[in-house]
Amino acid sequence: MSGTPASERLVPASGRSAPDPGGRRLPRTLHPVAWWIWALALATAVSRTNNPLLLLLVLAVLGYVITARRTEAPWAHGFKYYLYLALTVVAIRVIFRAVFATGITPHDHFLFSLPRVPTPDWYAGIRIGGPVSLEAVLSAATDGLRLACMLCCVGAANTLANPKRALRVLPGALYELGVAVTVSLSVAPQLVQSVQRVSRARRLRAGHHKGPRALRGIAVPVLEDALERSLRLAAAMDSRGYGRAGSATPRSRRLTGALMLLGMCGLCAGAYGLLDATAPKPLGLPALAAGSLLCVAGLRLGGRRITRTTYRPDPWRFAEWAVAGCGVLSAVLLFSGAGYDPAELNPSIYPLTWPALPLVPAAAILLAGAAGILAPPPAPPTHPVPAQRTEEPE
């Protein structure tokens, strides 16, 4: 080798992700619509049962899928707040059932008694206070748990799906409404992130105040950060032409409104027909299909006045079909009633016995949990990669 000085080159650190030679799936972001279909289908399945064992199994499935496939984005750390809201719903349901005591029979297991509040004659049929039984508390808890599971399903969709990427797939007629919803959904996670960032900065600067004394040192920087973020968002929306006037005529607006109104009425009638077994058959799937077609026609007509371009649209591949199919198949199995007694989905508490775990519905819920395996792993957070300096031998 010549005696010239050794050349230098930059070698990326080992933390950079590279294609996997073992044939495993590469990390990528799943299409947000797939997560929403999966979560809404699972919420539909939850509405079919008040079996506490199945509801707890749904919560376990949600926890597993979120733990396995959530990203490091700010909105991906908000599921615990949905759990707090779910616990609050169950507690409120139990408290209301205990205060407004109704349906207590002599065969119930007595727990305690609340002071009785006299009510006027026009308030007949409602009692405030009185004896509280174990059966009444358990019935209220299971009803509240079902609603809590449905809220957690929506929270799982908000945790797993990127709301900003979901905005790109909305129809043009819903674009402005979608922007408002996206901004509102991202406010709470970003506010929590700002509070955490300010708290870390205060600790690094030896800020030892806690409690109310630390409120001023945290609230002012957080509000300033929120104001700066709002100004940046407004500037970005203005530069992208948000809020521009459309070219729709009054006639097309009236036609779009009529189609959407009739479509929503059809969807409501179809949902009622599916949930009520005594409803006429035309109120089921036919009304739901007609309402869906009218809504699609209204969205297509209303979207003509808004022209959007999409850069690198999210792909819809086998993983998206698999995740959405898991949720839909779970809902279909719970609504079909095949292979199990439908009464097992809603066990009675009279007499007070431990509920049975039906195998087919439990397998259907576990099938929804397969989304944590079928979905590709989330993309790692992008950080600046430090460069390593190496020398070649002379």
C-alpha positions in Angstrom: 0.0 0.0 0.0 1.2 3.5 -0.6 2.2 5.8 2.2 -0.7 8.2 1.6 -2.9 8.8 4.7 -5.6 6.3 5.2 -9.0 7.1 3.7 -12.0 7.5 5.9 -15.4 6.3 5.4 -18.7 6.4 7.3 -20.3 3.1 8.4 -23.9 3.2 9.7 -24.3 2.0 13.3 -25.8 -1.5 13.8 -29.1 0.0 15.0 -30.2 0.6 11.4 -32.9 -1.8 10.3 -32.0 -3.8 7.2 -34.0 -6.4 5.1 -34.4 -9.6 7.0 -32.6 -12.4 5.2 -34.5 -15.0 7.2 -37.7 -14.4 5.2 -39.6 -12.8 8.1 -42.0 -10.0 7.5 -40.5 -6.6 7.3 -41.9 -3.9 9.7 -44.5 -1.6 8.1 -47.6 0.3 9.1 -50.9 -1.6 8.6 -53.6 0.1 6.7 -55.7 2.1 9.3 -59.0 0.9 7.8 -58.1 -2.7 8.5 -57.7 -1.9 12.2 -61.0 0.0 12.3 -62.8 -2.9 10.6 -61.3 -5.3 13.1 -62.2 -3.2 16.1 -65.7 -2.4 15.0 -66.4 -6.0 14.1 -65.2 -7.1 17.6 -67.4 -4.4 19.2 -70.3 -5.8 17.2 -69.6 -9.2 18.6 -69.4 -7.8 22.1 -72.9 -6.3 21.7 -74.2 -9.9 21.3 -73.2 -11.1 24.8 -73.1 -10.2 28.5 -71.3 -13.3 29.6 -68.6 -11.9 31.9 -66.1 -14.6 30.9 -66.4 -13.8 27.2 -66.2 -10.0 28.0 -63.0 -10.5 30.0 -61.6 -12.6 27.2 -62.3 -9.7 24.8 -60.3 -7.4 27.1 -57.4 -9.9 27.2 -57.4 -10.1 23.4 -57.4 -6.3 23.1 -54.5 -6.0 25.5 -52.5 -8.7 23.6 -53.0 -7.1 20.2 -52.2 -3.6 21.4 -49.1 -4.8 23.2 -47.9 -6.7 20.2 -48.7 -4.2 17.4 -48.8 -0.7 18.7 -46.2 1.9 17.6 -44.3 4.5 19.5 -46.6 7.4 18.2 -48.2 9.7 20.8 -51.7 8.3 20.2 -50.5 4.7 20.7 -50.1 5.3 24.5 -53.6 6.3 25.2 -55.3 3.0 25.7 -54.9 3.1 29.4 -57.2 6.2 29.5 -59.8 4.1 27.7 -59.4 1.5 30.4 -60.0 4.2 33.1 -63.1 5.3 31.2 -64.3 1.7 31.0 -63.9 1.3 34.8 -65.7 4.5 35.3 -68.6 3.3 33.2 -68.9 0.1 35.2 -68.8 2.0 38.5 -71.4 4.4 37.4 -73.7 1.6 36.2 -73.3 -0.2 39.6 -73.9 3.0 41.6 -77.1 3.8 39.6 -78.4 0.3 40.1 -77.8 0.5 43.8 -79.3 3.9 44.3 -82.4 3.3 42.1 -83.1 -0.1 43.5 -85.7 -2.1 41.5 -86.6 -5.7 41.1 -85.4 -7.0 44.5 -87.0 -10.4 45.3 -87.1 -12.2 48.6 -84.7 -14.9 47.2 -81.9 -12.4 46.4 -78.7 -12.3 48.5 -79.0 -9.1 50.6 -75.8 -7.0 50.8 -76.8 -3.7 52.5 -79.5 -1.1 52.6 -79.4 2.6 51.6 -81.6 5.2 53.2 -84.9 5.5 51.5 -85.8 8.8 49.9 -89.6 9.5 49.6 -90.7 10.3 46.0 -93.9 12.1 44.9 -96.8 10.3 43.3 -96.0 11.4 39.8 -92.6 9.7 40.3 -94.3 6.3 40.8 -92.4 3.2 39.9 -88.9 4.6 40.8 -87.5 4.1 44.2 -84.4 5.9 45.5 -82.6 4.0 48.1 -83.5 0.7 49.8 -82.1 -2.8 49.9 -79.3 -3.7 47.5 -78.8 -7.4 46.5 -75.8 -9.2 45.1 -77.8 -10.2 42.0 -78.6 -6.5 41.2 -74.9 -5.5 41.6 -73.8 -8.4 39.4 -76.4 -7.6 36.7 -75.4 -4.0 36.6 -71.7 -4.9 36.5 -72.1 -7.2 33.5 -74.1 -4.6 31.6 -71.5 -2.0 32.4 -68.8 -4.4 31.4 -70.3 -5.0 28.0 -70.4 -1.2 27.3 -66.9 -0.9 28.7 -65.6 -3.6 26.2 -67.2 -1.7 23.3 -65.5 1.5 24.4 -62.2 -0.4 24.7 -62.7 -1.7 21.1 -62.9 1.9 19.8 -59.9 2.8 22.0 -58.0 -0.1 20.4 -58.7 1.3 17.0 -57.5 4.7 18.0 -54.4 3.2 19.5 -53.4 1.0 16.6 -54.5 3.1 13.6 -52.7 6.2 12.6 -55.5 8.9 12.6 -53.5 11.1 10.1 -53.2 8.2 7.7 -56.8 7.3 8.1 -57.7 10.8 7.0 -56.1 10.1 3.6 -58.6 7.3 2.8 -61.8 9.2 3.8 -64.2 10.1 0.9 -63.8 13.7 -0.4 -67.2 14.6 1.0 -66.1 13.8 4.6 -62.6 15.3 4.2 -63.2 18.5 6.2 -65.1 16.6 8.9 -62.3 14.1 9.0 -59.7 16.8 9.6 -61.7 18.1 12.6 -62.0 14.6 14.0 -58.4 13.9 13.4 -57.3 17.0 15.2 -59.6 16.4 18.1 -58.4 12.8 18.5 -54.7 13.8 18.5 -55.1 16.6 21.1 -55.2 14.5 24.2 -52.2 12.3 23.4 -50.1 15.3 22.3 -51.1 17.2 25.5 -49.9 14.2 27.6 -46.7 14.2 25.6 -46.2 17.9 26.2 -46.7 17.4 30.0 -44.2 14.6 30.1 -41.7 16.6 28.0 -42.0 19.7 30.3 -41.8 17.5 33.4 -38.5 15.9 32.2 -37.1 19.4 31.4 -38.0 20.6 34.9 -36.2 17.6 36.5 -33.1 18.2 34.4 -33.2 21.8 35.6 -33.4 20.8 39.3 -37.1 21.7 39.6 -38.2 20.1 42.9 -41.6 21.7 43.3 -44.5 19.2 43.3 -48.2 19.3 43.5 -50.0 22.7 43.2 -46.7 24.6 43.4 -45.5 22.9 40.2 -48.7 23.7 38.3 -47.5 27.1 37.1 -44.2 25.8 35.9 -45.9 23.0 33.9 -49.1 24.7 32.7 -47.5 27.7 31.1 -45.0 25.8 28.9 -47.7 23.3 28.0 -50.1 26.0 26.9 -47.4 27.7 25.0 -46.5 24.5 23.2 -50.2 23.9 22.4 -50.4 27.4 20.9 -47.3 26.9 18.8 -48.6 23.6 17.5 -51.9 25.1 16.6 -50.2 27.9 14.6 -48.1 25.3 12.8 -51.1 23.2 12.0 -53.1 26.3 10.7 -50.1 27.3 8.5 -49.8 23.7 7.1 -53.5 23.5 6.4 -53.5 26.9 4.7 -50.6 25.9 2.5 -52.4 22.8 1.4 -55.5 24.6 0.3 -57.8 23.5 3.2 -61.0 25.4 3.4 -61.2 26.4 -0.3 -64.6 26.9 -1.8 -66.0 24.0 -3.9 -67.8 24.1 -7.2 -71.0 22.3 -6.2 -74.3 23.8 -7.3 -77.2 24.2 -5.0 -79.0 21.4 -6.8 -76.2 18.9 -6.2 -76.0 19.9 -2.5 -79.7 19.3 -2.0 -79.4 15.9 -3.8 -76.4 15.0 -1.8 -78.2 15.8 1.5 -81.3 13.8 0.5 -79.2 10.8 -0.5 -77.3 10.9 2.8 -80.5 11.4 4.9 -82.3 8.5 3.2 -79.1 6.3 3.5 -78.8 7.0 7.2 -82.4 6.1 7.7 -81.9 2.9 5.8 -78.8 2.0 7.9 -80.7 2.7 11.2 -83.7 0.5 10.0 -81.3 -2.3 8.9 -79.4 -2.2 12.2 -82.7 -2.4 14.1 -83.9 -5.3 12.0 -80.7 -7.2 12.6 -80.7 -6.7 16.3 -84.5 -7.4 16.8 -85.4 -11.0 16.0 -89.2 -10.1 15.9 -88.7 -7.3 13.3 -89.9 -7.9 9.7 -87.3 -9.4 7.3 -87.3 -6.3 5.0 -85.9 -4.3 7.9 -82.8 -6.4 8.1 -80.2 -6.9 5.4 -82.3 -5.4 2.6 -82.7 -2.1 4.4 -79.1 -2.2 5.4 -77.9 -2.8 1.9 -80.2 -0.1 0.4 -79.0 2.4 3.0 -75.4 1.6 2.3 -75.9 2.1 -1.5 -77.6 5.5 -0.9 -74.8 6.6 1.5 -72.2 5.6 -1.1 -74.0 7.5 -3.8 -74.3 10.6 -1.7 -70.6 10.5 -0.7 -69.5 10.0 -4.4 -71.7 12.9 -5.5 -70.6 15.2 -2.6 -66.9 14.3 -3.2 -66.9 15.7 -6.7 -66.4 19.2 -5.5 -63.2 18.3 -3.6 -60.1 17.3 -5.5 -57.3 15.7 -3.6 -54.0 14.1 -4.5 -52.4 11.3 -2.5 -48.7 10.7 -2.2 -47.8 7.0 -1.8 -51.2 5.6 -0.8 -51.2 2.9 1.9 -51.2 -0.6 0.3 -53.9 -3.1 1.0 -52.3 -6.5 1.0 -52.8 -10.0 2.5 -52.1 -8.7 6.1 -55.0 -6.2 5.8 -57.4 -8.8 4.5 -56.3 -11.2 7.3 -56.7 -8.7 10.1 -60.1 -7.4 8.9 -61.3 -11.0 8.2 -60.4 -12.1 11.8 -62.7 -9.4 13.3 -65.5 -10.0 10.8 -65.5 -13.7 11.2 -65.6 -13.4 15.0 -68.7 -11.2 14.7 -70.3 -13.6 12.2 -69.7 -16.6 14.5 -71.3 -14.9 17.5 -74.3 -13.8 15.5 -74.9 -17.0 13.7 -75.5 -19.1 16.8 -74.0 -22.2 15.1 -72.4 -24.9 17.3 -73.6 -23.6 20.6 -76.7 -22.6 22.6 -77.4 -18.9 22.1 -78.6 -18.7 25.8 -75.0 -19.3 26.8 -74.1 -15.8 25.5 -76.5 -14.2 28.0 -76.5 -16.4 31.2 -79.1 -15.7 33.8 -78.2 -14.8 37.4 -81.3 -16.4 38.8 -80.3 -18.7 40.3 -76.9 -17.3 41.1 -74.4 -19.7 39.5 -71.0 -19.4 37.9 -71.5 -18.7 34.1 -70.3 -21.3 31.6 -67.7 -20.6 29.0 -69.1 -21.6 25.5 -66.3 -23.0 23.4 -67.4 -21.7 20.0 -67.8 -18.0 21.0 -64.5 -18.2 23.0 -62.8 -19.6 19.9 -64.3 -16.8 17.8 -62.9 -14.2 20.2 -59.5 -15.9 20.2 -59.6 -15.8 16.4 -59.9 -12.1 16.6 -56.7 -12.1 18.7 -54.9 -13.7 15.8 -54.7 -10.1 14.4 -51.7 -9.7 16.7 -49.9 -12.4 14.8 -51.1 -11.8 11.3 -50.4 -8.0 11.3 -46.9 -7.1 10.4 -44.7 -5.7 13.2 -44.8 -2.0 13.5 -42.0 0.1 12.0 -39.4 1.2 14.6 -39.2 4.9 15.4 -36.8 6.8 13.2 -33.9 8.3 15.1 -30.8 9.9 13.7 -28.3 7.1 13.3 -24.8 8.0 14.5 -21.9 7.4 12.1 -18.9 5.3 13.0 -15.5 6.3 11.7 -13.3 3.4 10.6 -9.9 3.4 8.9 -8.8 1.2 6.1 -5.4 -0.5 6.5 -2.7 1.1 4.5 
